[in-house]
């Protein structure tokens, strides 16, 4: 969760959070936070107690419609970086 919050802060124009899914539903006492990458969305649900970790992320009235991403799609986050050189700059 901490790492995801850091990634989202680095890409504020692509990051979002919401108290509702696109259809208006939500798990009790949870929110959804995500990012739109060149390869598609990636998101997580977190308990409302964790909202403060994402305080700088823009709030949407409802989350974008789910694109079907699954846990294995976490590699989509790498598509936020344009090249291996950029990845090395971030690591340094």
Secondary structure, 3 states (H helix, E strand, C coil): CHHHHHHHHHCCCCEEEECCCCCCCCCCCEEEEEEEECCEEEEEEEEHHHHHHHCCCCECCCCCCCCCCCHHHHHHHHHHCCCHHHHHHHHC
